[in-house]
Amino acid sequence: MPSDRSNEADYVRPVRRLVIGVLVLLLLGLFLLWRIDSPRIERFRTAVVDAVVPNMDWAMAPVTRVARMIEDFRSYARIYEQNQELRRELQQMRAWREAALQLEQRNAQLLDMAQVRLDPQLTHVTGVVMADAGSPYRQSVLLNVGQRDGIVDGWAVMDGLGLAGRIAGVGDRSSRVILLTDSNSRVPVLIQPSGQRALISGDNTPLPALDFVENPEALRPGDRVVSASDGGVFPPGLLVGEVVMATDGRLRVRLAADYGRLDFLRVLRSRPAERIEETGTLLRPVDALGTPLDPATGAPMPRSTPGTAEDPLAPIPAVPTPGLAPGTDPDAAPANE
């Protein structure tokens, strides 16, 4: 038995060396074949590739299938993560919806208790934002609503959440909106909760500046900024954004309107507030005889029963005391006493 094993080992060892040598020579020849730069060798390489590669699809099929399975598994994992995230967001949205409904009911109850009368003229017209060439020195968009839709120059424009700009040019079927970021835009605002008034000045940047602030030290980042009725430009109380501190130390406003997605804009129909120019009638003028005069015409007003609901401000005449002469002071003691 030992002699047989030694004979087998002596036979396998030379064969192994021969196979290794042949493989080394083949690899060396293959290396030289792909490294020699010659037109004849290049044609030979092309012929070998054309003959071998098309017939190797069966060998690459398992590898391709495994790669597809790995990619499908990764896509399924991403879809599962997105599904879980959407479930969490949906749960949060349900909670926010319930809170919004409760706040809406509470607001309706408070408005009913306070007998608040909302402005019925503050309706809106929604338009689609069309393409606008614009320029680096102008921040504006075009809407597909105009004079035929009742649009008036100067009306406020919102994107559904915050103030976006104002109408600055009306055509028959279109209108131009100057955004709050435009360098020609100046909007009076009210900063809450400090109650300070300021002016938003556009400078063609995403964060317009706050100018003419009375007390800048009283402002804090995150303060709410709403529109003011100064000058009658915008209706009061429209959300504009929040106060931020820029890198240069200047107070600016982060706008609530999403300027990156201005697909639809809402134009608010607003009418100028009624002005009261005449004086009141609480202290009415009277003539020499004490007759009240009409403040508008100066004519004597018709007399009514003094001290009643018809004329509660008219003087009530003194009632004479029995036993006393007219014009005598009733508090004065009699002379004979």
KEKE-3310 file (N, C-alpha, C; in steps of 0.2 Angstrom, whole numbers, plus 5000, padded with zeros to 4 digits):
npx = (5004:5009:5018:5010:5004:5014:5018:5007:5007:5019:5015:5004:5010:5019:5009:5001:5011:5012:5000:4998:5009:5004:4993:4999:5006:4995:4988:4998:5000:4987:4987:4998:4991:4981:4988:4996:4999:4993:4987:4984:4983:4973:4962:4961:4958:4945:4938:4938:4931:4918:4915:4914:4908:4894:4889:4890:4879:4871:4879:4880:4867:4862:4869:4864:4851:4852:4857:4846:4837:4843:4842:4828:4824:4830:4823:4810:4813:4815:4802:4794:4799:4795:4782:4779:4783:4773:4762:4764:4764:4751:4744:4748:4742:4728:4727:4730:4719:4708:4711:4710:4697:4691:4696:4690:4676:4677:4681:4670:4660:4665:4664:4651:4646:4652:4646:4653:4655:4660:4669:4660:4664:4676:4680:4687:4697:4703:4717:4728:4745:4755:4768:4782:4794:4802:4816:4833:4831:4818:4804:4791:4775:4763:4746:4731:4719:4709:4703:4691:4687:4685:4696:4706:4718:4730:4725:4727:4737:4737:4744:4737:4741:4750:4753:4757:4760:4755:4743:4749:4746:4734:4726:4715:4713:4723:4734:4747:4757:4766:4778:4782:4795:4801:4811:4804:4793:4784:4778:4766:4767:4762:4769:4768:4770:4773:4767:4772:4774:4780:4789:4790:4803:4806:4821:4825:4829:4826:4822:4815:4818:4816:4811:4811:4808:4802:4807:4819:4825:4815:4810:4809:4816:4805:4794:4777:4772:4760:4749:4746:4734:4738:4738:4729:4732:4733:4721:4719:4728:4732:4742:4759:4773:4787:4798:4815:4833:4846:4861:4869:4866:4854:4837:4825:4812:4805:4795:4778:4772:4775:4786:4793:4783:4773:4759:4745:4736:4728:4717:4712:4697:4695:4688:4690:4690:4677:4676:4675:4671:4664:4659:4654:4638:4637:4639:4629:4627:4618:4606:4603:4592:4593:4589:4592:4603:4604:4619:4623:4616:4613:4600:4586:4582:4568:4557:4556:4550:4557:4570:4567:4567:4567:4574:4587:4597:4593:4590:4582:4568:4566:4555:4542:4541:4528:4521:4531:4539:4541:4558:4563:4575:4574:4581:4585:4583:4568:4566:4559:4561)
npy = (4994:5007:5008:5010:5022:5031:5030:5035:5049:5053:5053:5062:5074:5079:5081:5091:5102:5103:5107:5120:5127:5127:5135:5147:5151:5153:5163:5173:5174:5179:5191:5197:5197:5206:5218:5221:5233:5233:5233:5220:5212:5219:5216:5203:5202:5208:5199:5188:5192:5195:5182:5175:5183:5185:5172:5170:5174:5165:5162:5174:5176:5171:5180:5192:5191:5189:5201:5209:5205:5209:5223:5224:5220:5231:5242:5238:5239:5252:5257:5251:5259:5272:5270:5267:5280:5288:5283:5287:5301:5303:5299:5310:5320:5317:5320:5333:5338:5335:5344:5356:5356:5357:5370:5377:5376:5382:5395:5399:5399:5409:5420:5421:5424:5436:5443:5447:5455:5450:5455:5456:5459:5454:5444:5432:5429:5416:5412:5406:5404:5410:5408:5419:5430:5439:5446:5448:5459:5461:5455:5446:5439:5432:5432:5423:5430:5445:5461:5457:5448:5456:5461:5473:5485:5485:5476:5464:5449:5432:5416:5406:5403:5413:5431:5436:5446:5460:5466:5474:5480:5478:5468:5464:5450:5445:5448:5457:5452:5460:5454:5452:5451:5460:5474:5485:5484:5489:5487:5490:5484:5474:5469:5456:5449:5462:5473:5483:5494:5492:5492:5482:5480:5475:5467:5460:5448:5432:5435:5448:5465:5472:5488:5505:5502:5505:5501:5490:5482:5476:5466:5448:5434:5424:5431:5435:5442:5452:5460:5477:5491:5503:5517:5511:5500:5486:5474:5473:5461:5450:5436:5437:5433:5428:5435:5435:5434:5440:5435:5446:5453:5460:5464:5453:5446:5430:5424:5418:5413:5401:5403:5395:5387:5393:5390:5393:5407:5418:5431:5444:5452:5468:5483:5501:5507:5515:5532:5544:5560:5570:5579:5573:5572:5573:5583:5595:5610:5625:5638:5656:5655:5642:5632:5617:5615:5609:5601:5600:5609:5620:5624:5626:5612:5601:5603:5592:5581:5585:5577:5564:5548:5553:5565:5564:5572:5585:5599:5597:5606:5616:5611:5621:5624:5622:5636:5644:5658:5661:5659:5659:5653:5636:5631:5641:5648:5655:5672:5677:5668)
npz = (5000:5004:4993:4982:4985:4984:4971:4965:4970:4964:4951:4950:4953:4943:4933:4938:4939:4925:4921:4928:4922:4909:4910:4915:4904:4895:4900:4900:4886:4883:4889:4883:4870:4871:4874:4864:4851:4837:4820:4814:4825:4832:4823:4825:4839:4838:4831:4839:4850:4844:4841:4854:4864:4861:4862:4876:4883:4890:4901:4908:4911:4924:4933:4929:4933:4947:4950:4946:4956:4968:4966:4965:4978:4985:4980:4985:4999:5000:4996:5007:5018:5014:5014:5027:5032:5026:5032:5046:5043:5039:5050:5059:5051:5053:5066:5066:5058:5066:5076:5069:5065:5078:5082:5072:5075:5088:5085:5077:5087:5095:5087:5085:5097:5100:5090:5078:5063:5048:5033:5019:5006:5004:4994:4982:4967:4958:4949:4936:4935:4923:4910:4913:4906:4914:4923:4930:4937:4941:4949:4945:4940:4928:4927:4922:4922:4921:4916:4911:4921:4932:4938:4947:4947:4959:4969:4982:4982:4985:4989:4994:5007:5012:5009:4993:4984:4974:4962:4948:4935:4923:4910:4897:4897:4905:4919:4928:4942:4954:4964:4982:4984:4974:4969:4968:4977:4991:5006:5019:5036:5051:5066:5076:5092:5097:5091:5083:5069:5052:5037:5023:5012:4996:4989:4978:4983:4991:5005:5010:5016:5033:5036:5044:5057:5073:5086:5085:5094:5101:5094:5089:5082:5073:5076:5071:5056:5048:5036:5036:5037:5033:5022:5014:5005:5006:5013:5031:5042:5034:5032:5031:5034:5044:5056:5053:5057:5047:5040:5039:5050:5049:5050:5043:5033:5032:5020:5020:5009:4996:4985:4976:4971:4963:4957:4956:4960:4971:4970:4979:4981:4986:4993:4995:5012:5020:5022:5036:5037:5042:5057:5073:5081:5095:5104:5100:5091:5097:5096:5101:5109:5114:5106:5098:5084:5067:5063:5049:5041:5049:5052:5063:5074:5075:5089:5103:5116:5131:5139:5136:5126:5113:5113:5122:5126:5128:5139:5154:5160:5175:5189:5196:5213:5225:5233:5232:5224:5206:5201:5213:5225:5230:5241:5249:5265:5272:5275:5286:5295)
capx = (5000:5014:5021:5005:5003:5020:5018:5001:5010:5024:5011:5000:5014:5021:5003:5000:5015:5011:4994:5000:5013:5000:4989:5003:5007:4989:4987:5003:4998:4981:4989:5001:4987:4977:4992:5000:4995:4995:4981:4982:4981:4966:4957:4960:4954:4938:4935:4937:4925:4912:4913:4914:4903:4886:4887:4890:4873:4868:4883:4878:4860:4861:4872:4860:4845:4854:4858:4839:4834:4845:4839:4821:4824:4832:4817:4805:4814:4813:4795:4792:4801:4791:4775:4779:4783:4767:4757:4765:4762:4744:4742:4748:4737:4722:4727:4729:4713:4704:4712:4708:4690:4689:4697:4685:4670:4678:4681:4663:4656:4667:4662:4644:4645:4655:4643:4657:4653:4665:4668:4657:4667:4683:4680:4693:4697:4709:4720:4734:4751:4757:4775:4784:4801:4805:4823:4836:4829:4811:4801:4784:4772:4757:4740:4726:4713:4710:4697:4684:4686:4684:4702:4707:4725:4732:4722:4731:4737:4739:4745:4733:4743:4752:4753:4763:4761:4749:4741:4752:4745:4728:4724:4708:4713:4728:4736:4754:4758:4773:4779:4785:4803:4803:4814:4799:4788:4784:4771:4766:4765:4761:4773:4765:4765:4775:4762:4776:4773:4786:4788:4794:4806:4809:4827:4826:4831:4820:4821:4814:4821:4811:4813:4807:4805:4803:4811:4821:4827:4809:4808:4812:4815:4799:4788:4772:4771:4754:4748:4743:4729:4741:4738:4724:4735:4731:4717:4723:4728:4734:4748:4765:4778:4789:4804:4822:4839:4850:4868:4872:4863:4848:4830:4821:4805:4804:4788:4774:4770:4780:4788:4795:4778:4767:4755:4739:4736:4721:4717:4707:4693:4695:4686:4693:4686:4673:4679:4671:4674:4660:4660:4649:4632:4636:4638:4626:4626:4612:4605:4603:4586:4594:4586:4597:4604:4607:4626:4624:4612:4612:4593:4584:4579:4561:4557:4553:4549:4564:4572:4564:4571:4568:4579:4589:4602:4590:4589:4575:4566:4565:4548:4541:4539:4522:4522:4537:4538:4546:4564:4566:4579:4570:4586:4586:4579:4564:4569:4556:4563)
capy = (5000:5013:5009:5013:5029:5035:5030:5040:5055:5054:5054:5068:5080:5082:5083:5098:5107:5105:5111:5126:5130:5129:5141:5153:5153:5155:5170:5178:5175:5183:5198:5200:5198:5212:5223:5223:5238:5231:5232:5213:5209:5222:5212:5196:5203:5209:5192:5183:5195:5193:5174:5172:5186:5183:5165:5170:5176:5160:5162:5180:5176:5171:5186:5198:5189:5190:5209:5212:5203:5213:5230:5224:5220:5238:5246:5236:5241:5260:5258:5250:5264:5277:5268:5269:5287:5291:5281:5292:5308:5302:5299:5317:5324:5316:5324:5341:5339:5335:5350:5361:5356:5360:5377:5381:5377:5387:5401:5401:5400:5415:5425:5422:5427:5443:5446:5450:5455:5449:5459:5452:5461:5451:5438:5431:5426:5412:5412:5401:5408:5409:5409:5426:5430:5442:5448:5448:5465:5461:5449:5447:5434:5434:5428:5422:5434:5452:5465:5453:5444:5461:5462:5480:5487:5486:5471:5459:5442:5427:5409:5401:5403:5420:5436:5435:5452:5464:5467:5480:5480:5473:5468:5461:5443:5444:5454:5456:5453:5461:5450:5455:5452:5464:5480:5491:5483:5492:5485:5491:5478:5475:5464:5453:5452:5468:5478:5488:5494:5493:5492:5477:5482:5470:5469:5454:5442:5428:5437:5455:5468:5476:5495:5509:5499:5509:5498:5484:5477:5472:5460:5442:5429:5420:5435:5435:5448:5453:5466:5483:5494:5510:5519:5507:5496:5479:5473:5471:5455:5445:5433:5439:5428:5428:5439:5431:5438:5438:5434:5452:5456:5465:5460:5452:5442:5424:5424:5412:5411:5397:5406:5390:5383:5398:5388:5396:5413:5420:5439:5446:5458:5473:5489:5505:5508:5521:5538:5548:5566:5575:5579:5569:5576:5572:5590:5599:5618:5628:5645:5660:5653:5636:5627:5613:5616:5604:5602:5600:5614:5625:5626:5624:5606:5601:5601:5586:5581:5585:5571:5557:5545:5556:5570:5563:5577:5591:5601:5597:5612:5615:5611:5625:5621:5625:5641:5648:5663:5659:5662:5659:5647:5633:5629:5647:5649:5661:5678:5678:5663)
capz = (5000:5004:4987:4978:4986:4982:4964:4963:4971:4959:4944:4950:4954:4936:4929:4941:4936:4918:4920:4930:4917:4903:4912:4915:4897:4891:4903:4898:4879:4883:4891:4877:4865:4873:4875:4858:4847:4830:4816:4813:4832:4833:4820:4828:4845:4837:4829:4845:4854:4841:4842:4860:4868:4860:4865:4883:4887:4895:4907:4911:4914:4932:4936:4928:4937:4954:4951:4946:4962:4973:4965:4967:4985:4988:4979:4990:5005:5000:4996:5013:5022:5012:5016:5035:5033:5024:5038:5051:5042:5039:5057:5061:5048:5056:5073:5065:5055:5072:5080:5065:5066:5084:5082:5068:5079:5093:5081:5075:5093:5098:5082:5086:5104:5099:5085:5073:5056:5043:5027:5014:5000:5003:4991:4978:4961:4957:4942:4934:4934:4916:4910:4912:4905:4919:4922:4936:4941:4941:4952:4944:4936:4924:4928:4916:4924:4919:4917:4910:4927:4937:4942:4948:4949:4966:4973:4985:4979:4990:4986:4998:5014:5013:5004:4988:4980:4972:4955:4945:4928:4921:4903:4896:4899:4910:4924:4931:4949:4957:4971:4988:4983:4969:4972:4968:4981:4998:5009:5027:5040:5058:5068:5082:5097:5099:5088:5080:5062:5049:5030:5020:5006:4992:4986:4973:4987:4994:5011:5010:5022:5037:5037:5048:5063:5079:5091:5083:5100:5104:5089:5090:5076:5073:5077:5066:5052:5045:5033:5039:5033:5032:5015:5011:5000:5007:5019:5037:5045:5029:5034:5027:5036:5051:5057:5054:5058:5042:5042:5040:5056:5047:5051:5037:5033:5028:5017:5020:5002:4993:4978:4972:4968:4962:4951:4957:4965:4973:4970:4984:4980:4991:4992:5000:5017:5020:5026:5040:5037:5046:5064:5076:5084:5102:5106:5095:5092:5099:5095:5107:5113:5117:5101:5094:5077:5063:5061:5042:5038:5053:5053:5070:5073:5078:5096:5106:5123:5134:5144:5134:5122:5107:5114:5129:5128:5129:5146:5158:5164:5182:5191:5201:5220:5227:5238:5230:5218:5201:5201:5220:5226:5235:5246:5253:5270:5272:5278:5293:5300)
cpx = (5004:5017:5016:5004:5008:5020:5012:5004:5015:5021:5007:5004:5016:5015:5001:5004:5014:5005:4995:5004:5009:4996:4993:5004:5001:4988:4992:5002:4992:4983:4993:4996:4983:4981:4996:4996:4997:4988:4979:4980:4974:4961:4955:4956:4946:4935:4934:4931:4919:4910:4912:4908:4896:4884:4888:4884:4870:4872:4882:4871:4859:4864:4867:4853:4846:4854:4851:4836:4836:4842:4832:4820:4825:4826:4811:4806:4813:4806:4792:4793:4796:4784:4774:4779:4777:4762:4758:4763:4754:4741:4742:4743:4730:4721:4726:4722:4708:4705:4710:4700:4687:4690:4692:4678:4671:4678:4674:4659:4658:4664:4654:4642:4647:4651:4647:4655:4659:4664:4666:4660:4674:4683:4686:4692:4703:4711:4726:4740:4754:4765:4777:4792:4805:4813:4826:4834:4822:4808:4794:4782:4766:4752:4735:4720:4715:4704:4691:4682:4685:4690:4704:4715:4725:4729:4728:4731:4740:4740:4741:4735:4746:4752:4759:4764:4755:4749:4745:4752:4740:4727:4717:4708:4719:4730:4743:4754:4765:4773:4783:4792:4805:4806:4809:4793:4789:4778:4771:4764:4765:4765:4770:4770:4767:4770:4766:4774:4780:4784:4793:4796:4809:4816:4829:4830:4825:4818:4821:4816:4815:4814:4808:4804:4807:4807:4813:4823:4821:4807:4812:4812:4809:4793:4783:4772:4765:4754:4745:4739:4732:4741:4733:4726:4732:4726:4721:4723:4730:4741:4754:4771:4780:4796:4810:4827:4844:4857:4872:4870:4857:4842:4827:4815:4806:4797:4785:4772:4776:4781:4790:4789:4772:4763:4748:4740:4729:4721:4711:4704:4692:4692:4689:4688:4683:4676:4674:4674:4670:4661:4654:4644:4631:4635:4636:4626:4619:4612:4605:4597:4587:4591:4592:4597:4606:4614:4627:4622:4612:4605:4591:4581:4572:4561:4554:4553:4555:4564:4569:4569:4572:4573:4582:4594:4599:4589:4582:4573:4564:4557:4547:4539:4533:4524:4528:4536:4543:4552:4567:4570:4576:4574:4587:4581:4574:4567:4566:4558:4570)
cpy = (5006:5014:5012:5020:5034:5035:5035:5047:5057:5055:5060:5075:5083:5084:5090:5103:5108:5109:5119:5130:5132:5135:5147:5155:5156:5162:5175:5179:5180:5190:5201:5202:5205:5219:5225:5227:5237:5230:5225:5210:5212:5218:5206:5197:5204:5203:5188:5186:5194:5186:5172:5176:5185:5176:5164:5172:5171:5160:5169:5181:5176:5177:5191:5197:5191:5198:5212:5211:5207:5220:5230:5224:5227:5242:5244:5239:5249:5261:5256:5256:5270:5276:5269:5276:5290:5289:5286:5299:5308:5302:5306:5321:5323:5320:5331:5342:5340:5342:5356:5362:5359:5367:5381:5381:5382:5394:5404:5402:5407:5421:5426:5425:5434:5447:5450:5449:5455:5453:5455:5453:5457:5444:5437:5428:5422:5411:5408:5405:5405:5410:5417:5426:5433:5444:5448:5454:5466:5455:5449:5440:5436:5429:5428:5425:5441:5456:5462:5449:5449:5463:5470:5480:5488:5481:5467:5453:5438:5420:5404:5401:5410:5425:5435:5441:5456:5465:5474:5480:5475:5474:5465:5454:5441:5450:5452:5457:5454:5458:5454:5456:5456:5471:5486:5490:5486:5491:5486:5485:5479:5468:5462:5449:5459:5474:5483:5488:5495:5493:5487:5480:5477:5472:5463:5449:5438:5431:5445:5458:5471:5483:5499:5506:5503:5507:5491:5479:5473:5466:5454:5438:5425:5424:5435:5441:5447:5459:5471:5487:5501:5511:5515:5503:5489:5479:5471:5464:5449:5443:5435:5434:5429:5432:5434:5436:5435:5437:5441:5456:5461:5460:5459:5447:5436:5423:5418:5409:5407:5399:5401:5386:5388:5395:5391:5402:5415:5428:5440:5453:5462:5480:5494:5506:5515:5526:5542:5555:5571:5574:5575:5574:5575:5579:5594:5606:5620:5635:5649:5658:5646:5630:5624:5615:5610:5605:5603:5607:5620:5627:5623:5617:5606:5599:5595:5586:5581:5579:5565:5554:5548:5562:5569:5568:5584:5593:5600:5603:5611:5615:5616:5622:5625:5630:5645:5652:5660:5662:5661:5652:5643:5631:5635:5647:5655:5666:5679:5673:5664)
cpz = (5000:4997:4982:4979:4984:4974:4961:4964:4966:4952:4944:4950:4947:4932:4932:4939:4929:4917:4922:4925:4911:4904:4912:4908:4893:4894:4901:4890:4879:4885:4886:4871:4865:4874:4869:4854:4840:4826:4815:4820:4834:4830:4823:4835:4844:4835:4835:4849:4851:4841:4848:4864:4867:4862:4872:4887:4892:4902:4911:4914:4921:4935:4935:4932:4944:4955:4951:4953:4968:4972:4966:4974:4988:4986:4984:4997:5006:5000:5003:5018:5020:5014:5024:5036:5032:5029:5044:5050:5041:5046:5060:5058:5051:5062:5071:5062:5061:5075:5076:5065:5073:5085:5078:5071:5084:5090:5080:5081:5095:5093:5083:5092:5104:5094:5080:5066:5051:5037:5021:5007:4999:5001:4986:4972:4960:4950:4942:4933:4927:4916:4909:4911:4911:4918:4929:4941:4942:4944:4951:4940:4933:4926:4922:4918:4923:4920:4916:4917:4933:4941:4942:4950:4956:4971:4976:4982:4984:4986:4990:5005:5016:5008:4999:4984:4979:4964:4953:4937:4926:4913:4903:4898:4903:4914:4926:4938:4951:4964:4976:4988:4978:4972:4972:4973:4988:5001:5017:5030:5047:5061:5075:5086:5099:5097:5085:5072:5058:5041:5027:5013:5002:4989:4981:4976:4990:5001:5011:5016:5026:5038:5041:5054:5069:5084:5089:5089:5103:5100:5090:5084:5078:5075:5070:5062:5048:5041:5037:5034:5031:5024:5011:5005:5000:5013:5025:5039:5040:5032:5029:5028:5043:5050:5057:5054:5052:5044:5043:5046:5055:5048:5044:5038:5029:5026:5018:5014:4999:4986:4974:4968:4967:4956:4951:4962:4965:4974:4974:4982:4986:4989:4997:5006:5017:5024:5029:5040:5041:5053:5067:5079:5091:5105:5101:5096:5094:5097:5102:5112:5116:5112:5098:5087:5073:5061:5053:5039:5042:5055:5060:5069:5077:5085:5098:5113:5127:5139:5142:5129:5115:5107:5121:5131:5130:5137:5149:5162:5171:5184:5196:5208:5222:5233:5237:5224:5213:5202:5208:5221:5232:5241:5251:5258:5270:5277:5285:5298:5303)
residu = (MET:PRO:SER:ASP:ARG:SER:ASN:GLU:ALA:ASP:TYR:VAL:ARG:PRO:VAL:ARG:ARG:LEU:VAL:ILE:GLY:VAL:LEU:VAL:LEU:LEU:LEU:LEU:GLY:LEU:PHE:LEU:LEU:TRP:ARG:ILE:ASP:SER:PRO:ARG:ILE:GLU:ARG:PHE:ARG:THR:ALA:VAL:VAL:ASP:ALA:VAL:VAL:PRO:ASN:MET:ASP:TRP:ALA:MET:ALA:PRO:VAL:THR:ARG:VAL:ALA:ARG:MET:ILE:GLU:ASP:PHE:ARG:SER:TYR:ALA:ARG:ILE:TYR:GLU:GLN:ASN:GLN:GLU:LEU:ARG:ARG:GLU:LEU:GLN:GLN:MET:ARG:ALA:TRP:ARG:GLU:ALA:ALA:LEU:GLN:LEU:GLU:GLN:ARG:ASN:ALA:GLN:LEU:LEU:ASP:MET:ALA:GLN:VAL:ARG:LEU:ASP:PRO:GLN:LEU:THR:HIS:VAL:THR:GLY:VAL:VAL:MET:ALA:ASP:ALA:GLY:SER:PRO:TYR:ARG:GLN:SER:VAL:LEU:LEU:ASN:VAL:GLY:GLN:ARG:ASP:GLY:ILE:VAL:ASP:GLY:TRP:ALA:VAL:MET:ASP:GLY:LEU:GLY:LEU:ALA:GLY:ARG:ILE:ALA:GLY:VAL:GLY:ASP:ARG:SER:SER:ARG:VAL:ILE:LEU:LEU:THR:ASP:SER:ASN:SER:ARG:VAL:PRO:VAL:LEU:ILE:GLN:PRO:SER:GLY:GLN:ARG:ALA:LEU:ILE:SER:GLY:ASP:ASN:THR:PRO:LEU:PRO:ALA:LEU:ASP:PHE:VAL:GLU:ASN:PRO:GLU:ALA:LEU:ARG:PRO:GLY:ASP:ARG:VAL:VAL:SER:ALA:SER:ASP:GLY:GLY:VAL:PHE:PRO:PRO:GLY:LEU:LEU:VAL:GLY:GLU:VAL:VAL:MET:ALA:THR:ASP:GLY:ARG:LEU:ARG:VAL:ARG:LEU:ALA:ALA:ASP:TYR:GLY:ARG:LEU:ASP:PHE:LEU:ARG:VAL:LEU:ARG:SER:ARG:PRO:ALA:GLU:ARG:ILE:GLU:GLU:THR:GLY:THR:LEU:LEU:ARG:PRO:VAL:ASP:ALA:LEU:GLY:THR:PRO:LEU:ASP:PRO:ALA:THR:GLY:ALA:PRO:MET:PRO:ARG:SER:THR:PRO:GLY:THR:ALA:GLU:ASP:PRO:LEU:ALA:PRO:ILE:PRO:ALA:VAL:PRO:THR:PRO:GLY:LEU:ALA:PRO:GLY:THR:ASP:PRO:ASP:ALA:ALA:PRO:ALA:ASN:GLU)
# end
